[in-house]
């Protein structure tokens, strides 16, 4: 299969989905489990569009998507989809959300595409190729721990992790240049991949949040791991660390494995 050709088509799908979610005159917001975990009618519309278009590319593929419990990791090709990553940002018109689409082959990420419609930036990773943003090659930065800018996620659906999360955020703040919290894990990973920040850490993250970003980060020379021995295998939510090569070990010591 020609992964470059497929990636080009995924980019078109992601861009179209991005334009779709910008049309939200009649936004409907519903809580899934609690006030922190919401879904909008545009999440559903975006997911339906993406699945419909990706099905045309590989008719026999499976889908592992955030909404509507459509989650099957197939033995051959599987699409892992977050139709809007950063839904809370989106609902508040915070303008920092994205479309995230990954393609797995035999449960290994081979293509990742993440599109930010607000900045019109499309990050793409293809197995064996340098990752790009709007076609321009990207690569992780080279700051050491003391000069690192670090993004962290607060695992808002798992607030029992608040103590460890914010204790580690404080340690990162005291030992690094500064910290940030953006509300979009997929874009956080892309920002590590292109050197806008040096690391991203979160205590619990779902597979659709990191699947596309993992491919993009890997092909941009980012080091990554699941915390507490967890594998980045898309089967369950896990803690994650993504960082540039120079500061990875130092950040890992701060947050603990």
C-alpha positions, 0 to 999 in steps of 0.5 A, spaced: 500 500 500 502 506 498 502 510 505 504 517 502 498 517 497 493 514 503 496 520 507 495 525 502 487 523 502 487 523 510 490 530 510 484 532 505 479 528 510 482 532 516 482 539 513 474 538 510 472 535 517 476 541 520 472 546 516 466 542 518 467 543 525 468 551 524 460 551 522 457 551 529 451 556 529 447 550 532 452 547 537 449 542 542 453 540 548 452 534 552 455 531 558 457 524 558 460 522 565 460 529 568 461 536 567 468 535 565 467 530 559 462 533 554 461 531 547 457 536 542 453 535 536 459 537 531 464 531 534 458 526 532 458 530 525 465 530 524 466 523 526 461 520 521 464 524 516 471 521 517 469 514 518 465 515 511 471 518 507 476 513 511 471 507 509 472 509 502 480 509 502 480 502 505 473 498 505 475 492 509 478 497 515 476 497 522 474 503 526 477 505 533 473 512 535 472 516 541 464 517 540 458 512 540 462 506 542 465 505 535 471 501 538 474 495 534 482 494 533 482 490 527 487 485 525 489 488 519 488 496 518 484 500 523 483 507 523 483 511 530 479 517 530 478 523 535 473 527 531 475 533 535 481 533 540 480 539 545 472 538 545 472 543 552 476 548 548 471 547 542 465 548 546 468 555 549 470 557 542 477 557 545 480 556 538 485 550 540 482 544 538 484 539 532 482 533 528 486 527 529 486 521 525 491 515 525 492 509 521 494 502 524 496 496 520 497 490 525 496 494 531 502 499 529 501 506 527 503 507 520 500 514 518 498 520 523 494 526 521 492 532 526 489 538 523 488 545 527 483 548 523 484 555 527 491 555 525 490 551 518 496 547 520 496 540 518 501 535 522 503 529 518 507 523 520 508 517 515 512 510 517 519 511 515 519 518 513 520 525 516 514 528 519 511 535 516 507 541 518 503 543 512 509 539 508 515 542 511 519 537 515 519 538 523 523 535 528 524 535 536 527 541 539 534 540 543 533 544 550 536 541 556 531 540 562 533 546 565 531 550 559 525 546 557 518 548 556 513 543 558 506 541 557 502 537 561 495 534 561 490 534 567 487 528 566 480 531 567 476 525 566 480 522 572 480 527 577 483 522 582 489 523 579 489 531 581 494 530 586 500 526 583 498 531 576 499 537 580 505 535 584 509 533 578 507 540 575 509 543 580 516 539 580 516 541 573 515 548 574 521 549 579 526 545 575 524 547 568 523 553 564 516 553 565 510 549 564 503 550 560 496 547 560 493 547 553 487 542 553 489 538 547 493 532 547 494 531 540 496 538 539 501 538 545 504 532 542 505 535 535 508 541 539 513 537 542 514 534 535 516 541 531 520 543 537 515 549 540 515 545 546 520 540 549 516 535 553 508 533 554 506 529 560 499 526 562 497 521 567 492 518 563 490 519 556 486 515 551 488 511 545 485 516 540 488 522 544 495 519 542 495 515 536 496 520 531 501 524 535 505 518 536 506 516 529 508 524 528 512 524 534 516 518 532 518 520 525 520 527 528 525 524 533 521 524 539 522 519 545 516 517 548 513 512 553 507 509 557 508 511 564 508 505 569 510 500 564 504 501 560 505 500 552 503 505 547 499 499 544 492 503 543 488 498 548 487 502 554 488 509 557 495 510 560 500 515 562 504 518 557 511 522 556 513 525 550 520 529 550 526 531 546 532 526 546 536 531 550 531 532 556 527 526 556 531 522 561 531 528 566 523 529 565 522 522 566 526 523 573 522 528 575 515 525 574 517 518 575 516 512 571 
